[in-house]
């Protein structure tokens, strides 16, 4: 990824993060400003522009956040697929076997020594498969 694209992605990420924190702290909790005036909005926008100006220095932090969240996502995916396998697919297969149902519906023929089929190429390239 080029440095320009990294800077843009970092700016977008931290701007979204900034406005989420601003929303919670200003509008929901009222911790920073008790009332919203034009001066307070100008201060919030100025801080956001300062953050965008410092984006070049925040690229390593953004890359670290991406690595950490990637590892967390991989862990969550592995956990969810394991739980689905253990608690959904295993009981289904177990009860199907108890009832004598086959999932693959394939019976082996004992008189055959192999199931390999010879492949013959077709002279017509459109009908070779």
C-alpha positions in Angstrom: 0.0 0.0 0.0 1.4 3.4 -0.9 2.1 6.0 1.8 -0.5 8.3 0.4 -3.2 5.7 0.7 -2.0 4.9 4.2 -2.3 8.5 5.2 -5.8 8.8 3.8 -6.9 5.6 5.5 -5.4 6.8 8.8 -7.1 10.2 8.5 -10.4 8.6 7.8 -10.0 6.1 10.7 -9.0 8.7 13.3 -11.6 11.2 12.1 -14.4 8.6 12.6 -12.9 7.7 16.0 -12.7 11.3 17.0 -16.3 12.0 16.1 -17.5 8.9 17.9 -15.7 10.0 21.1 -17.0 13.6 20.5 -20.5 12.3 20.1 -20.4 10.3 23.3 -18.6 12.9 25.4 -20.5 16.0 24.1 -23.9 14.9 23.1 -24.6 11.8 25.3 -22.7 12.6 28.5 -22.3 16.4 28.3 -18.8 16.0 29.8 -16.9 18.5 27.7 -19.5 21.2 26.9 -22.7 21.6 28.8 -24.4 23.3 25.9 -23.6 23.3 22.3 -22.8 26.7 20.9 -21.1 27.9 17.7 -17.9 28.4 19.5 -17.9 24.9 20.9 -18.6 23.5 17.4 -15.7 25.6 16.0 -13.4 24.1 18.7 -14.5 20.6 17.8 -13.9 21.2 14.1 -10.5 22.8 14.8 -9.4 19.8 16.9 -10.5 17.5 14.0 -8.5 19.5 11.5 -5.5 19.4 13.8 -5.9 15.6 14.0 -6.1 15.4 10.2 -2.9 17.5 10.1 -1.1 15.1 12.4 -2.2 12.1 10.4 1.3 11.5 9.0 2.6 10.8 12.5 -0.4 8.6 13.4 0.3 6.0 10.6 2.3 3.7 12.8 -0.5 3.7 15.4 -3.0 2.9 12.7 -0.9 0.0 11.4 -0.6 -1.3 15.0 -4.4 -1.1 15.5 -4.9 -2.9 12.2 -2.5 -5.7 13.2 -4.2 -6.1 16.6 -7.7 -6.1 15.3 -6.7 -8.6 12.6 -5.4 -11.0 15.2 -8.6 -10.5 17.3 -10.7 -11.1 14.2 -8.9 -14.3 13.4 -9.3 -15.5 17.0 -13.0 -14.8 17.0 -13.5 -16.5 13.6 -11.7 -19.6 14.9 -13.7 -19.6 18.1 -17.1 -19.2 16.4 -16.4 -21.9 13.8 -15.2 -24.3 16.5 -18.4 -23.6 18.6 -20.6 -24.1 15.5 -18.9 -27.4 14.7 -19.1 -28.7 18.3 -22.6 -27.6 19.2 -24.4 -27.7 15.8 -22.8 -30.1 13.3 -21.6 -32.8 15.8 -25.0 -33.3 17.4 -26.6 -33.4 13.9 -24.2 -36.0 12.7 -24.5 -38.0 16.0 -28.3 -38.2 15.8 -28.2 -39.1 12.1 -25.9 -42.0 12.8 -28.1 -43.1 15.7 -31.1 -43.2 13.3 -29.0 -45.1 10.7 -29.1 -42.4 8.1 -26.0 -41.9 5.9 -25.0 -38.4 5.1 -23.1 -39.2 1.9 -25.5 -41.8 0.4 -22.6 -43.6 -1.1 -22.0 -47.3 -0.8 -18.7 -49.0 -1.5 -18.7 -52.0 -3.9 -16.5 -54.7 -2.4 -15.9 -56.5 -5.8 -14.1 -53.5 -7.3 -10.4 -53.1 -6.6 -10.3 -49.4 -7.6 -12.6 -46.5 -8.4 -10.2 -44.8 -10.7 -11.6 -43.9 -14.1 -9.3 -43.5 -17.1 -9.5 -40.1 -18.8 -9.7 -39.8 -22.5 -9.1 -36.5 -24.2 -11.6 -35.3 -26.7 -10.5 -34.0 -30.1 -13.1 -31.2 -29.8 -11.8 -28.6 -27.4 -15.3 -27.5 -26.5 -16.4 -30.9 -25.4 -13.3 -32.1 -23.5 -15.0 -32.1 -20.1 
